[in-house]
Amino acid sequence: MEQQKLPNATTSIVLGSISFICCCFSAGIGGIILSGIALFLTKKDESLYAEQPELYSNFSQVKTAKIIAIIGLVIAALTLAWTIYSIYSVGGWEGYIEQQTELYEQMGIEI
């Protein structure tokens, strides 16, 4: 029988890779969501491969996707923790917004 590719391997790699970018632009939340989805998909492919390993040819791609997703998840969690700490350290949300407004004014950007 001809070997097939696992169905979610490429999708998992793409989601894991995009999670790195989303860490920077969404305070870590987007990275956590995308990495979580990638990990879920790799888990599905791992269980599919475990049932009949001789049918599938790209299990190494699934392992790579899992590593990328875990790294993305860790970076996203650290980014989220740093964001929460930053907000808390300036006196809550109002203090954070005030600090950001002052920074924008110093740069000549009006809000």
N, CA, C and O atoms as a GROMACS GRO file, in nm:
protein
  444
    1MET      N    1   0.084  -0.118   0.000
    1MET     CA    2   0.000   0.000   0.000
    1MET      C    3   0.088   0.124   0.000
    1MET      O    4   0.194   0.127   0.063
    2GLU      N    5   0.044   0.225  -0.070
    2GLU     CA    6   0.118   0.349  -0.082
    2GLU      C    7   0.108   0.432   0.046
    2GLU      O    8   0.001   0.442   0.106
    3GLN      N    9   0.220   0.493   0.086
    3GLN     CA   10   0.220   0.574   0.207
    3GLN      C   11   0.155   0.709   0.180
    3GLN      O   12   0.168   0.767   0.073
    4GLN      N   13   0.084   0.757   0.282
    4GLN     CA   14   0.016   0.886   0.274
    4GLN      C   15   0.085   0.987   0.365
    4GLN      O   16   0.170   0.951   0.446
    5LYS      N   17   0.049   1.111   0.349
    5LYS     CA   18   0.098   1.213   0.440
    5LYS      C   19  -0.006   1.235   0.549
    5LYS      O   20  -0.126   1.227   0.525
    6LEU      N   21   0.043   1.263   0.669
    6LEU     CA   22  -0.048   1.293   0.779
    6LEU      C   23  -0.121   1.424   0.748
    6LEU      O   24  -0.059   1.519   0.700
    7PRO      N   25  -0.251   1.430   0.774
    7PRO     CA   26  -0.332   1.541   0.723
    7PRO      C   27  -0.303   1.679   0.783
    7PRO      O   28  -0.323   1.780   0.716
    8ASN      N   29  -0.256   1.687   0.907
    8ASN     CA   30  -0.244   1.817   0.972
    8ASN      C   31  -0.100   1.864   0.991
    8ASN      O   32  -0.076   1.964   1.059
    9ALA      N   33  -0.004   1.795   0.934
    9ALA     CA   34   0.136   1.827   0.959
    9ALA      C   35   0.173   1.966   0.908
    9ALA      O   36   0.231   2.046   0.982
   10THR      N   37   0.140   1.996   0.785
   10THR     CA   38   0.174   2.126   0.728
   10THR      C   39   0.098   2.239   0.798
   10THR      O   40   0.155   2.345   0.825
   11THR      N   41  -0.028   2.217   0.826
   11THR     CA   42  -0.108   2.317   0.896
   11THR      C   43  -0.050   2.348   1.033
   11THR      O   44  -0.046   2.463   1.075
   12SER      N   45  -0.003   2.245   1.101
   12SER     CA   46   0.055   2.264   1.234
   12SER      C   47   0.183   2.346   1.227
   12SER      O   48   0.207   2.432   1.312
   13ILE      N   49   0.265   2.320   1.127
   13ILE     CA   50   0.388   2.398   1.112
   13ILE      C   51   0.356   2.545   1.082
   13ILE      O   52   0.420   2.635   1.138
   14VAL      N   53   0.260   2.568   0.996
   14VAL     CA   54   0.222   2.706   0.962
   14VAL      C   55   0.166   2.777   1.085
   14VAL      O   56   0.204   2.891   1.111
   15LEU      N   57   0.078   2.713   1.159
   15LEU     CA   58   0.020   2.776   1.279
   15LEU      C   59   0.127   2.803   1.384
   15LEU      O   60   0.127   2.909   1.447
   16GLY      N   61   0.218   2.708   1.403
   16GLY     CA   62   0.327   2.727   1.499
   16GLY      C   63   0.416   2.842   1.460
   16GLY      O   64   0.460   2.919   1.546
   17SER      N   65   0.445   2.855   1.332
   17SER     CA   66   0.530   2.964   1.283
   17SER      C   67   0.461   3.100   1.297
   17SER      O   68   0.524   3.197   1.338
   18ILE      N   69   0.334   3.105   1.264
   18ILE     CA   70   0.260   3.231   1.276
   18ILE      C   71   0.244   3.271   1.422
   18ILE      O   72   0.232   3.390   1.453
   19SER      N   73   0.245   3.174   1.512
   19SER     CA   74   0.232   3.206   1.655
   19SER      C   75   0.348   3.292   1.704
   19SER      O   76   0.331   3.371   1.796
   20PHE      N   77   0.468   3.276   1.643
   20PHE     CA   78   0.580   3.363   1.680
   20PHE      C   79   0.548   3.508   1.650
   20PHE      O   80   0.574   3.596   1.732
   21ILE      N   81   0.491   3.533   1.533
   21ILE     CA   82   0.458   3.669   1.493
   21ILE      C   83   0.346   3.725   1.581
   21ILE      O   84   0.350   3.841   1.621
   22CYS      N   85   0.249   3.642   1.610
   22CYS     CA   86   0.135   3.688   1.690
   22CYS      C   87   0.174   3.720   1.834
   22CYS      O   88   0.104   3.795   1.901
   23CYS      N   89   0.283   3.664   1.882
   23CYS     CA   90   0.329   3.697   2.016
   23CYS      C   91   0.360   3.845   2.028
   23CYS      O   92   0.331   3.908   2.130
   24CYS      N   93   0.418   3.900   1.925
   24CYS     CA   94   0.460   4.041   1.928
   24CYS      C   95   0.343   4.137   1.914
   24CYS      O   96   0.346   4.245   1.973
   25PHE      N   97   0.241   4.100   1.839
   25PHE     CA   98   0.135   4.194   1.807
   25PHE      C   99   0.009   4.177   1.890
   25PHE      O  100  -0.085   4.256   1.876
   26SER      N  101   0.004   4.077   1.975
   26SER     CA  102  -0.120   4.056   2.051
   26SER      C  103  -0.094   4.031   2.199
   26SER      O  104  -0.176   3.970   2.266
   27ALA      N  105   0.018   4.078   2.249
   27ALA     CA  106   0.055   4.062   2.390
   27ALA      C  107   0.059   3.915   2.431
   27ALA      O  108   0.038   3.883   2.548
   28GLY      N  109   0.086   3.827   2.337
   28GLY     CA  110   0.101   3.685   2.367
   28GLY      C  111  -0.025   3.602   2.351
   28GLY      O  112  -0.018   3.480   2.339
   29ILE      N  113  -0.140   3.667   2.349
   29ILE     CA  114  -0.266   3.592   2.345
   29ILE      C  115  -0.283   3.520   2.212
   29ILE      O  116  -0.322   3.403   2.209
   30GLY      N  117  -0.255   3.587   2.101
   30GLY     CA  118  -0.265   3.524   1.969
   30GLY      C  119  -0.170   3.407   1.956
   30GLY      O  120  -0.205   3.304   1.898
   31GLY      N  121  -0.050   3.421   2.010
   31GLY     CA  122   0.047   3.312   2.006
   31GLY      C  123   0.002   3.192   2.085
   31GLY      O  124   0.022   3.078   2.043
   32ILE      N  125  -0.059   3.217   2.200
   32ILE     CA  126  -0.110   3.106   2.282
   32ILE      C  127  -0.221   3.032   2.208
   32ILE      O  128  -0.224   2.909   2.207
   33ILE      N  129  -0.310   3.106   2.147
   33ILE     CA  130  -0.422   3.043   2.075
   33ILE      C  131  -0.372   2.960   1.956
   33ILE      O  132  -0.410   2.844   1.941
   34LEU      N  133  -0.286   3.020   1.873
   34LEU     CA  134  -0.238   2.948   1.755
   34LEU      C  135  -0.149   2.829   1.792
   34LEU      O  136  -0.157   2.724   1.728
   35SER      N  137  -0.065   2.845   1.893
   35SER     CA  138   0.018   2.734   1.937
   35SER      C  139  -0.068   2.621   1.995
   35SER      O  140  -0.039   2.503   1.974
   36GLY      N  141  -0.171   2.658   2.066
   36GLY     CA  142  -0.262   2.558   2.121
   36GLY      C  143  -0.331   2.478   2.012
   36GLY      O  144  -0.344   2.356   2.022
   37ILE      N  145  -0.375   2.547   1.909
   37ILE     CA  146  -0.438   2.477   1.796
   37ILE      C  147  -0.337   2.386   1.727
   37ILE      O  148  -0.370   2.272   1.693
   38ALA      N  149  -0.215   2.435   1.708
   38ALA     CA  150  -0.111   2.352   1.644
   38ALA      C  151  -0.081   2.228   1.727
   38ALA      O  152  -0.065   2.119   1.673
   39LEU      N  153  -0.074   2.244   1.859
   39LEU     CA  154  -0.048   2.128   1.945
   39LEU      C  155  -0.163   2.027   1.940
   39LEU      O  156  -0.141   1.906   1.940
   40PHE      N  157  -0.286   2.078   1.934
   40PHE     CA  158  -0.402   1.990   1.922
   40PHE      C  159  -0.395   1.909   1.792
   40PHE      O  160  -0.422   1.788   1.791
   41LEU      N  161  -0.360   1.977   1.682
   41LEU     CA  162  -0.352   1.908   1.553
   41LEU      C  163  -0.239   1.805   1.550
   41LEU      O  164  -0.254   1.698   1.491
   42THR      N  165  -0.125   1.838   1.612
   42THR     CA  166  -0.016   1.741   1.616
   42THR      C  167  -0.053   1.620   1.700
   42THR      O  168  -0.014   1.508   1.670
   43LYS      N  169  -0.128   1.643   1.806
   43LYS     CA  170  -0.174   1.531   1.890
   43LYS      C  171  -0.265   1.438   1.810
   43LYS      O  172  -0.256   1.316   1.821
   44LYS      N  173  -0.353   1.497   1.728
   44LYS     CA  174  -0.440   1.415   1.643
   44LYS      C  175  -0.358   1.331   1.545
   44LYS      O  176  -0.384   1.213   1.526
   45ASP      N  177  -0.257   1.395   1.483
   45ASP     CA  178  -0.173   1.323   1.387
   45ASP      C  179  -0.088   1.216   1.456
   45ASP      O  180  -0.066   1.109   1.400
   46GLU      N  181  -0.041   1.244   1.577
   46GLU     CA  182   0.036   1.144   1.650
   46GLU      C  183  -0.048   1.021   1.681
   46GLU      O  184   0.000   0.908   1.669
   47SER      N  185  -0.173   1.042   1.720
   47SER     CA  186  -0.259   0.927   1.750
   47SER      C  187  -0.295   0.851   1.622
   47SER      O  188  -0.307   0.728   1.624
   48LEU      N  189  -0.310   0.922   1.512
   48LEU     CA  190  -0.336   0.859   1.383
   48LEU      C  191  -0.217   0.775   1.339
   48LEU      O  192  -0.232   0.663   1.289
   49TYR      N  193  -0.097   0.830   1.359
   49TYR     CA  194   0.026   0.758   1.322
   49TYR      C  195   0.046   0.636   1.412
   49TYR      O  196   0.094   0.532   1.365
   50ALA      N  197   0.011   0.648   1.540
   50ALA     CA  198   0.030   0.537   1.634
   50ALA      C  199  -0.055   0.416   1.598
   50ALA      O  200  -0.017   0.302   1.625
   51GLU      N  201  -0.171   0.440   1.537
   51GLU     CA  202  -0.259   0.330   1.499
   51GLU      C  203  -0.199   0.246   1.387
   51GLU      O  204  -0.200   0.123   1.393
   52GLN      N  205  -0.146   0.312   1.283
   52GLN     CA  206  -0.089   0.240   1.168
   52GLN      C  207   0.031   0.318   1.114
   52GLN      O  208   0.017   0.392   1.016
   53PRO      N  209   0.147   0.302   1.174
   53PRO     CA  210   0.264   0.382   1.133
   53PRO      C  211   0.312   0.353   0.991
   53PRO      O  212   0.375   0.438   0.929
   54GLU      N  213   0.284   0.235   0.941
   54GLU     CA  214   0.332   0.200   0.807
   54GLU      C  215   0.258   0.275   0.696
   54GLU      O  216   0.302   0.276   0.581
   55LEU      N  217   0.146   0.338   0.729
   55LEU     CA  218   0.068   0.409   0.628
   55LEU      C  219   0.116   0.552   0.602
   55LEU      O  220   0.079   0.612   0.500
   56TYR      N  221   0.197   0.606   0.692
   56TYR     CA  222   0.229   0.749   0.683
   56TYR      C  223   0.379   0.772   0.669
   56TYR      O  224   0.460   0.700   0.726
   57SER      N  225   0.412   0.875   0.590
   57SER     CA  226   0.553   0.899   0.558
   57SER      C  227   0.612   1.024   0.621
   57SER      O  228   0.734   1.041   0.619
   58ASN      N  229   0.532   1.113   0.676
   58ASN     CA  230   0.584   1.241   0.721
   58ASN      C  231   0.571   1.264   0.871
   58ASN      O  232   0.536   1.374   0.915
   59PHE      N  233   0.598   1.161   0.950
   59PHE     CA  234   0.588   1.178   1.095
   59PHE      C  235   0.694   1.274   1.148
   59PHE      O  236   0.670   1.342   1.248
   60SER      N  237   0.808   1.281   1.083
   60SER     CA  238   0.912   1.375   1.129
   60SER      C  239   0.863   1.519   1.116
   60SER      O  240   0.901   1.604   1.196
   61GLN      N  241   0.781   1.546   1.019
   61GLN     CA  242   0.724   1.680   1.002
   61GLN      C  243   0.630   1.712   1.118
   61GLN      O  244   0.624   1.827   1.163
   62VAL      N  245   0.558   1.612   1.166
   62VAL     CA  246   0.469   1.632   1.281
   62VAL      C  247   0.551   1.661   1.407
   62VAL      O  248   0.513   1.746   1.487
   63LYS      N  249   0.661   1.591   1.424
   63LYS     CA  250   0.747   1.616   1.540
   63LYS      C  251   0.805   1.758   1.534
   63LYS      O  252   0.814   1.826   1.637
   64THR      N  253   0.845   1.801   1.415
   64THR     CA  254   0.896   1.937   1.398
   64THR      C  255   0.787   2.039   1.432
   64THR      O  256   0.814   2.138   1.499
   65ALA      N  257   0.666   2.016   1.384
   65ALA     CA  258   0.554   2.106   1.412
   65ALA      C  259   0.527   2.114   1.562
   65ALA      O  260   0.496   2.222   1.614
   66LYS      N  261   0.538   2.002   1.631
   66LYS     CA  262   0.515   2.002   1.775
   66LYS      C  263   0.620   2.084   1.848
   66LYS      O  264   0.588   2.158   1.941
   67ILE      N  265   0.745   2.072   1.807
   67ILE     CA  266   0.852   2.150   1.869
   67ILE      C  267   0.831   2.299   1.845
   67ILE      O  268   0.846   2.380   1.937
   68ILE      N  269   0.797   2.335   1.722
   68ILE     CA  270   0.772   2.476   1.689
   68ILE      C  271   0.655   2.530   1.771
   68ILE      O  272   0.662   2.642   1.822
   69ALA      N  273   0.550   2.452   1.784
   69ALA     CA  274   0.432   2.495   1.861
   69ALA      C  275   0.465   2.512   2.009
   69ALA      O  276   0.418   2.605   2.073
   70ILE      N  277   0.546   2.422   2.064
   70ILE     CA  278   0.584   2.433   2.205
   70ILE      C  279   0.668   2.558   2.227
   70ILE      O  280   0.648   2.630   2.325
   71ILE      N  281   0.764   2.584   2.138
   71ILE     CA  282   0.846   2.704   2.150
   71ILE      C  283   0.759   2.829   2.139
   71ILE      O  284   0.775   2.923   2.216
   72GLY      N  285   0.666   2.830   2.043
   72GLY     CA  286   0.575   2.943   2.029
   72GLY      C  287   0.489   2.963   2.152
   72GLY      O  288   0.462   3.077   2.193
   73LEU      N  289   0.445   2.854   2.212
   73LEU     CA  290   0.362   2.862   2.333
   73LEU      C  291   0.441   2.920   2.450
   73LEU      O  292   0.389   3.004   2.524
   74VAL      N  293   0.564   2.878   2.466
   74VAL     CA  294   0.648   2.930   2.574
   74VAL      C  295   0.675   3.079   2.555
   74VAL      O  296   0.664   3.157   2.649
   75ILE      N  297   0.711   3.118   2.433
   75ILE     CA  298   0.737   3.260   2.406
   75ILE      C  299   0.611   3.343   2.428
   75ILE      O  300   0.617   3.452   2.484
   76ALA      N  301   0.497   3.291   2.385
   76ALA     CA  302   0.371   3.362   2.403
   76ALA      C  303   0.336   3.377   2.551
   76ALA      O  304   0.290   3.483   2.594
   77ALA      N  305   0.358   3.272   2.629
   77ALA     CA  306   0.329   3.278   2.772
   77ALA      C  307   0.420   3.380   2.841
   77ALA      O  308   0.376   3.455   2.928
   78LEU      N  309   0.548   3.382   2.802
   78LEU     CA  310   0.640   3.480   2.859
   78LEU      C  311   0.600   3.622   2.820
   78LEU      O  312   0.608   3.714   2.903
   79THR      N  313   0.558   3.641   2.696
   79THR     CA  314   0.514   3.773   2.650
   79THR      C  315   0.390   3.818   2.726
   79THR      O  316   0.381   3.934   2.767
   80LEU      N  317   0.296   3.728   2.746
   80LEU     CA  318   0.175   3.761   2.820
   80LEU      C  319   0.209   3.795   2.966
   80LEU      O  320   0.155   3.891   3.021
   81ALA      N  321   0.298   3.717   3.027
   81ALA     CA  322   0.339   3.745   3.165
   81ALA      C  323   0.406   3.882   3.175
   81ALA      O  324   0.382   3.956   3.270
   82TRP      N  325   0.492   3.915   3.077
   82TRP     CA  326   0.558   4.045   3.078
   82TRP      C  327   0.458   4.158   3.060
   82TRP      O  328   0.471   4.262   3.125
   83THR      N  329   0.360   4.139   2.976
   83THR     CA  330   0.257   4.242   2.954
   83THR      C  331   0.177   4.265   3.083
   83THR      O  332   0.152   4.379   3.121
   84ILE      N  333   0.139   4.158   3.148
   84ILE     CA  334   0.064   4.170   3.273
   84ILE      C  335   0.148   4.240   3.379
   84ILE      O  336   0.099   4.326   3.452
   85TYR      N  337   0.275   4.202   3.388
   85TYR     CA  338   0.365   4.267   3.484
   85TYR      C  339   0.380   4.416   3.453
   85TYR      O  340   0.378   4.498   3.544
   86SER      N  341   0.394   4.450   3.325
   86SER     CA  342   0.410   4.590   3.286
   86SER      C  343   0.288   4.673   3.324
   86SER      O  344   0.301   4.785   3.374
   87ILE      N  345   0.171   4.618   3.302
   87ILE     CA  346   0.048   4.690   3.336
   87ILE      C  347   0.037   4.705   3.488
   87ILE      O  348   0.000   4.811   3.538
   88TYR      N  349   0.068   4.599   3.560
   88TYR     CA  350   0.059   4.602   3.706
   88TYR      C  351   0.162   4.697   3.767
   88TYR      O  352   0.132   4.765   3.866
   89SER      N  353   0.281   4.704   3.709
   89SER     CA  354   0.388   4.784   3.769
   89SER      C  355   0.367   4.934   3.756
   89SER      O  356   0.427   5.010   3.832
   90VAL      N  357   0.284   4.979   3.664
   90VAL     CA  358   0.258   5.123   3.650
   90VAL      C  359   0.127   5.163   3.715
   90VAL      O  360   0.081   5.276   3.696
   91GLY      N  361   0.068   5.076   3.791
   91GLY     CA  362  -0.052   5.113   3.865
   91GLY      C  363  -0.182   5.073   3.801
   91GLY      O  364  -0.284   5.138   3.824
   92GLY      N  365  -0.181   4.970   3.722
   92GLY     CA  366  -0.304   4.922   3.661
   92GLY      C  367  -0.323   4.975   3.520
   92GLY      O  368  -0.234   5.037   3.462
   93TRP      N  369  -0.440   4.948   3.468
   93TRP     CA  370  -0.468   4.981   3.328
   93TRP      C  371  -0.463   5.131   3.302
   93TRP      O  372  -0.408   5.174   3.200
   94GLU      N  373  -0.521   5.210   3.392
   94GLU     CA  374  -0.523   5.356   3.372
   94GLU      C  375  -0.381   5.413   3.371
   94GLU      O  376  -0.350   5.499   3.288
   95GLY      N  377  -0.297   5.368   3.460
   95GLY     CA  378  -0.159   5.412   3.463
   95GLY      C  379  -0.084   5.371   3.338
   95GLY      O  380   0.000   5.446   3.287
   96TYR      N  381  -0.113   5.253   3.289
   96TYR     CA  382  -0.049   5.203   3.167
   96TYR      C  383  -0.088   5.288   3.047
   96TYR      O  384  -0.002   5.326   2.967
   97ILE      N  385  -0.216   5.318   3.034
   97ILE     CA  386  -0.264   5.400   2.923
   97ILE      C  387  -0.204   5.541   2.932
   97ILE      O  388  -0.166   5.599   2.831
   98GLU      N  389  -0.196   5.595   3.054
   98GLU     CA  390  -0.137   5.727   3.072
   98GLU      C  391   0.011   5.727   3.030
   98GLU      O  392   0.058   5.820   2.965
   99GLN      N  393   0.083   5.623   3.068
   99GLN     CA  394   0.224   5.612   3.032
   99GLN      C  395   0.240   5.602   2.879
   99GLN      O  396   0.329   5.666   2.822
  100GLN      N  397   0.155   5.523   2.815
  100GLN     CA  398   0.162   5.509   2.670
  100GLN      C  399   0.130   5.641   2.600
  100GLN      O  400   0.194   5.676   2.500
  101THR      N  401   0.032   5.715   2.652
  101THR     CA  402  -0.005   5.843   2.594
  101THR      C  403   0.112   5.942   2.604
  101THR      O  404   0.139   6.016   2.509
  102GLU      N  405   0.180   5.943   2.718
  102GLU     CA  406   0.296   6.030   2.735
  102GLU      C  407   0.407   5.993   2.636
  102GLU      O  408   0.471   6.081   2.578
  103LEU      N  409   0.430   5.864   2.618
  103LEU     CA  410   0.533   5.821   2.522
  103LEU      C  411   0.499   5.864   2.381
  103LEU      O  412   0.586   5.910   2.307
  104TYR      N  413   0.373   5.850   2.343
  104TYR     CA  414   0.331   5.892   2.209
  104TYR      C  415   0.348   6.042   2.190
  104TYR      O  416   0.392   6.088   2.084
  105GLU      N  417   0.315   6.120   2.293
  105GLU     CA  418   0.330   6.265   2.285
  105GLU      C  419   0.477   6.304   2.270
  105GLU      O  420   0.509   6.398   2.198
  106GLN      N  421   0.566   6.233   2.339
  106GLN     CA  422   0.709   6.261   2.328
  106GLN      C  423   0.760   6.231   2.188
  106GLN      O  424   0.852   6.297   2.139
  107MET      N  425   0.700   6.132   2.123
  107MET     CA  426   0.740   6.098   1.986
  107MET      C  427   0.671   6.185   1.882
  107MET      O  428   0.701   6.176   1.763
  108GLY      N  429   0.578   6.269   1.926
  108GLY     CA  430   0.509   6.356   1.832
  108GLY      C  431   0.388   6.291   1.766
  108GLY      O  432   0.342   6.338   1.662
  109ILE      N  433   0.338   6.185   1.824
  109ILE     CA  434   0.222   6.115   1.770
  109ILE      C  435   0.099   6.154   1.852
  109ILE      O  436   0.098   6.140   1.975
  110GLU      N  437  -0.002   6.204   1.785
  110GLU     CA  438  -0.125   6.240   1.857
  110GLU      C  439  -0.226   6.127   1.847
  110GLU      O  440  -0.241   6.063   1.743
  111ILE      N  441  -0.293   6.105   1.957
  111ILE     CA  442  -0.394   5.998   1.960
  111ILE      C  443  -0.532   6.058   1.953
  111ILE      O  444  -0.631   5.985   1.955
   0.00000   0.00000   0.00000
